[in-house]
């Protein structure tokens, strides 16, 4: 029979390893990375060095749209700037509040970059890759891809945006879609209509 002390050691080691893996996962894996339109638009959160290099190289990124600019993490800003410089990537910094509820014009400014074929492939991100990134991608889908509000909000929910936790942002996007529908904001087809 095993003593409780001998049984405790493997359990402690297993729990420690699991904790380290969860805590360090973003150092190994891209943070909330997803393909919006293959070959054109990609999205995520702030990346650690290795996953970031992989994204930039694997997807041949030409433009980075940073919605968390300037970051509260100066070292991270320097990392992104250095990686962009090294690869000749355009880096656009847009300051947006963390909840993504920002003026429609600011969301459209970012979405226009995503839709510009001369700047693609584009990687758009905020800190977590949730509120601001979803807001910009939603405006891109509504204005440039011709998606319905229902399709757009369903995509937001697939990409980690909870309706229960972010009712203000969902309401904001609904108001934007209504302005677009009423003609107070004009839809703009991109040079080539992205698929669904």
C-alpha positions as CSV (number, residue, x, y, z in Angstrom):
1,X,0.0,0.0,0.0
2,X,1.2,3.5,-0.8
3,X,1.6,6.1,1.9
4,X,-0.3,9.3,1.6
5,X,3.0,11.2,1.4
6,X,4.2,9.2,-1.6
7,X,0.8,9.7,-3.3
8,X,0.9,13.5,-2.7
9,X,4.2,14.1,-4.6
10,X,2.8,13.0,-8.1
11,X,-0.4,15.0,-7.5
12,X,1.6,18.1,-6.5
13,X,3.8,17.7,-9.6
14,X,0.8,17.2,-11.9
15,X,-1.0,20.2,-10.5
16,X,2.1,22.3,-10.7
17,X,2.7,21.3,-14.3
18,X,-0.9,22.0,-15.3
19,X,-0.7,25.4,-13.6
20,X,2.5,26.3,-15.5
21,X,1.0,25.1,-18.8
22,X,-2.1,27.3,-18.3
23,X,-0.2,30.3,-17.1
24,X,2.4,30.0,-20.0
25,X,0.1,29.0,-22.8
26,X,0.3,32.4,-24.6
27,X,4.1,32.1,-24.7
28,X,3.7,29.0,-26.9
29,X,0.3,29.5,-28.6
30,X,-1.1,32.5,-30.4
31,X,-3.5,34.4,-28.2
32,X,-7.0,34.3,-29.5
33,X,-5.7,34.2,-33.1
34,X,-8.3,33.6,-35.9
35,X,-8.6,34.0,-39.6
36,X,-11.2,36.5,-40.6
37,X,-10.7,36.3,-44.4
38,X,-8.0,33.9,-45.6
39,X,-5.1,35.8,-47.2
40,X,-6.5,39.2,-46.2
41,X,-7.5,39.7,-42.6
42,X,-6.4,38.1,-39.3
43,X,-7.2,38.9,-35.7
44,X,-6.1,38.2,-32.2
45,X,-4.8,39.6,-28.9
46,X,-1.4,41.0,-28.0
47,X,1.1,38.1,-28.7
48,X,4.2,37.0,-27.1
49,X,7.5,37.0,-29.1
50,X,7.4,33.4,-30.6
51,X,3.7,33.3,-31.5
52,X,3.9,36.8,-32.9
53,X,6.8,36.0,-35.2
54,X,5.0,32.9,-36.4
55,X,1.8,34.9,-37.2
56,X,3.7,37.7,-39.0
57,X,5.8,35.2,-41.1
58,X,3.2,32.4,-41.7
59,X,0.6,34.8,-42.9
60,X,2.9,37.3,-44.6
61,X,1.4,40.2,-42.7
62,X,1.8,43.6,-44.4
63,X,0.0,45.8,-41.9
64,X,-0.6,45.6,-38.1
65,X,-3.5,47.5,-36.7
66,X,-3.0,47.9,-32.9
67,X,-6.2,49.0,-31.2
68,X,-4.4,49.1,-27.8
69,X,-2.1,51.9,-28.6
70,X,0.0,52.8,-26.8
71,X,0.0,49.7,-24.7
72,X,0.5,50.0,-21.0
73,X,3.3,47.5,-21.5
74,X,6.2,49.5,-22.9
75,X,8.3,46.4,-23.5
76,X,5.5,44.9,-25.5
77,X,5.2,48.0,-27.7
78,X,8.9,47.9,-28.3
79,X,8.7,44.2,-29.3
80,X,5.9,44.8,-31.8
81,X,7.7,47.8,-33.3
82,X,10.9,45.9,-33.6
83,X,9.2,42.9,-35.3
84,X,7.4,45.2,-37.7
85,X,10.5,47.2,-38.6
86,X,12.5,44.0,-39.1
87,X,9.9,42.7,-41.6
88,X,9.0,46.1,-43.3
89,X,5.5,45.9,-41.9
90,X,3.3,49.0,-41.6
91,X,2.2,49.5,-38.0
92,X,-0.9,51.6,-37.3
93,X,-1.7,52.5,-33.7
94,X,-5.3,53.5,-32.9
95,X,-6.2,54.4,-29.3
96,X,-9.6,52.8,-28.4
97,X,-11.2,52.3,-25.0
98,X,-11.0,48.8,-23.7
99,X,-14.7,48.1,-24.0
100,X,-14.8,48.7,-27.7
101,X,-17.6,51.3,-27.4
102,X,-16.0,54.0,-29.3
103,X,-17.2,56.6,-31.9
104,X,-18.4,54.9,-35.1
105,X,-15.9,57.0,-37.1
106,X,-13.0,55.5,-35.2
107,X,-14.3,51.9,-35.8
108,X,-14.7,52.8,-39.5
109,X,-11.2,54.1,-39.7
110,X,-9.8,50.8,-38.5
111,X,-12.2,48.8,-40.7
112,X,-11.2,50.7,-43.8
113,X,-7.6,49.6,-43.2
114,X,-8.7,46.0,-43.0
115,X,-10.6,46.4,-46.3
116,X,-7.8,48.1,-48.2
117,X,-6.3,45.5,-50.6
118,X,-3.0,47.5,-50.7
119,X,-2.5,46.9,-47.0
120,X,-3.5,43.3,-46.8
121,X,-2.8,40.8,-45.3
122,X,-3.7,42.7,-42.1
123,X,-3.4,41.6,-38.5
124,X,-5.7,43.5,-36.2
125,X,-5.5,43.1,-32.4
126,X,-6.2,44.7,-29.0
127,X,-4.9,43.5,-25.7
128,X,-7.1,40.5,-25.2
129,X,-8.5,40.2,-28.7
130,X,-12.1,40.4,-27.6
131,X,-14.0,43.8,-27.3
132,X,-12.1,46.2,-29.5
133,X,-11.1,43.6,-32.1
134,X,-14.6,42.3,-32.3
135,X,-16.0,45.8,-32.7
136,X,-13.7,46.6,-35.6
137,X,-14.2,43.2,-37.3
138,X,-18.0,43.7,-36.9
139,X,-17.9,47.1,-38.6
140,X,-15.7,45.5,-41.3
141,X,-18.2,42.7,-41.8
142,X,-21.2,45.1,-41.9
143,X,-19.7,47.9,-44.0
144,X,-17.4,46.0,-46.4
145,X,-18.6,42.4,-46.6
146,X,-22.4,43.1,-46.7
147,X,-23.1,40.8,-43.7
148,X,-26.3,41.0,-41.8
149,X,-26.3,42.1,-38.2
150,X,-27.3,38.6,-37.1
151,X,-24.3,37.0,-38.9
152,X,-22.0,39.6,-37.6
153,X,-23.0,39.3,-34.0
154,X,-22.9,35.5,-34.2
155,X,-19.3,35.8,-35.4
156,X,-18.5,38.1,-32.4
157,X,-19.9,35.4,-30.1
158,X,-17.8,32.7,-31.8
159,X,-14.7,34.9,-31.2
160,X,-15.1,35.2,-27.4
161,X,-17.4,38.2,-27.1
162,X,-20.1,37.4,-24.6
163,X,-23.5,39.1,-25.0
164,X,-24.1,38.8,-21.3
165,X,-20.8,40.4,-20.3
166,X,-20.8,43.1,-23.0
167,X,-24.4,44.3,-23.5
168,X,-23.2,47.9,-24.2
169,X,-21.0,46.8,-27.0
170,X,-23.7,44.7,-28.6
171,X,-26.1,47.6,-28.3
172,X,-23.4,49.9,-29.9
173,X,-23.0,47.5,-32.8
174,X,-26.8,47.3,-33.3
175,X,-26.9,51.2,-33.4
176,X,-24.1,51.2,-36.0
177,X,-26.0,48.6,-38.2
178,X,-29.1,50.7,-38.0
179,X,-27.3,53.8,-39.1
180,X,-25.8,51.8,-41.9
181,X,-29.2,50.4,-42.9
182,X,-30.8,53.9,-42.8
183,X,-28.2,55.4,-45.1
184,X,-26.7,57.7,-42.5
185,X,-23.5,55.7,-42.9
186,X,-22.7,54.2,-46.3
187,X,-21.7,50.6,-46.9
188,X,-18.5,50.3,-49.0
189,X,-17.9,47.1,-50.9
190,X,-14.2,46.2,-50.7
191,X,-12.3,45.7,-54.0
192,X,-13.1,42.0,-53.8
193,X,-16.0,40.9,-51.7
194,X,-14.7,38.7,-48.9
195,X,-16.4,35.3,-48.5
196,X,-18.4,34.2,-45.5
